[in-house]
Amino acid sequence: MSTDPETMPGPEAGIDYNVLRDADDHISPLWLERLRAYLAAARDDDVATVMEPLHTSDVGDVLESLDADERLHLVRLLGDRFDYSALTEVDESVRVELMDELPNAEIARGVSGLDNDDAVAILEDMEQEDRDEVLAKLPTFERLSLKRSLDFPEDSAGRRMQTDFIAIPPFWTVGQTIDYLRSEPDLPDEFYQIYVVDASYQVLGTLPLDKFLRARRATSIEALMNTNLVLVDANEDQEEAARDFERYDLVEVGVIDESKRLVGVLTIDDIVDVIHEEADEDIKLLAGVGDEDISDATVDTVRSRAPWLAVNLVTAVAVSFVIGLFGATIDQMVALAVLMPIVASMGGNAGTQTMTVTVRALAMRELDGPRLRRLITREMVVGCANGVIFAILIGLVTWLRFNDPQLGVVIALAMVINLVVAGTAGILIPILLDRFKADPAIASAVFVTTITDMVGFFAFLGIAGLWFGLF
């Protein structure tokens, strides 16, 4: 099919290039083909025409669908018509790659006027020298606001917050507040509640819009405001802030600094992103792939995965030493070599199930004293019950396959032992790692798998050696 914009077939040929997404909700190859044709022909007005209706999240998907050179060409062709908030919708590797190629003056123009949280998300990935140069080109108030947010720890509420909010004194009336909202030009585009503050900007109360809009104009704000405050410290981890949103069913919350002054707000759209990021991070850490995106280069992916594969190699060697201790036993009874992976595999899967539940409970701060004891007891009982069930099954299968009931009893006993140990290890290892301030999502899988493999092989081969007198 032609890639010349002038000769590309149109709707009359049964081809619609105007539909962005296909039936699977992916970027349509036909739509992307047309965009690429416009890019190749440097038709900036046509590029702007097809990009202008898109939501920023769709623009992010388009950027990730293009090659590196095409992304840069698209941003340069659009110029001041490119919305830089779309860069918050792409993988970090794509964003950093683009920022490295664009001049700092262009980046400063692009982030100027963005919501504080979007601008921070873009600037925090830049080298310090480049970031300072971009900030120096921004208006004074905007520069100071961004620098304040960037001074807060990474992944903190202060980094996520928006610095635009509505704050009023308690002695105003509803009527005065309405007049203020109508006349003041520099208000947030979207807001869910109004904050009542004193002269030092300490929060006295909040006023939800539904309650505010139903009140009469003469009603005092002080009499109307809600004084049961839920506030978030700017230095608090964003995951803890997300937990507050879940616990109290919030759509917006005020962010305060160390002096208890209101410095920003967190809204539900920010928290949805946090929940997604934290869940994504935990899943990756459980698999030992670190902070990795599908857009990362091959070299970066290798570098990210290699360390934990090296740890796995060391633990696998340790397991092989256990098997080596029973080399003579295996030589005398070859069936043992056929059966022993079954015991280890079942233990590994059972341990992973328990570990996943435990890591999730730790992340949600659900393991207080009583619930911790209940979970430990439950997982040990579950391990024992599953051990008995699958011991009977594998014992019968082994008996029928090798025509040896004693071998069936041996593998059944080993299965019970390993599944009980797997359940216990799957809960205790993450808890111990958490107590020692290590991230249980990162290291638990390696230790749990190693323990279940070693115990499984040792139990099976040890019981077999004693049972059949092979030692």
Secondary structure, 3 states (H helix, E strand, C coil): CCCCCCCCCCHHHCCCCCCCECCCCCECHHHHHHHHHHHHCCCHHHHHHHHCCCCHHHHHHHHHHCCHHHHHHHHHHHHHHCCHHHHHHCCHHHHHHHHHHCCHHHHHHHHCCCCHHHHHHHHCCCCHHHHHHHHHCCCHHHHHHHHHHHCCCCCEHHHHCECCCCEECCCCEHHHHHHHHHHCCCCCCCCCEEEEECCCCEEEEEEEHHHHHHCCCCCEHHHHCECCCCEEECCCEHHHHHHHHHHHCCCEEEEECCCCEEEEEEEHHHHHHHHHHHHHHHHHHHCCCCCCCCCCCHHHHHHHHHHHHHHHHHHHHHHHHHHHHCHHHHHHCCHHHHHHHHHHHHHHHHHHHHHHHHHHHHHCCCCCHHHHHHHHHHHHHHHHHHHHHHHHHHHHHHHHHHCCHHHHHHHHHHHHHHHHHHHHHHHHHHHHHHHCCCCHHHHHHHHHHHHHHHHHHHHHHHHHHHHCCCC
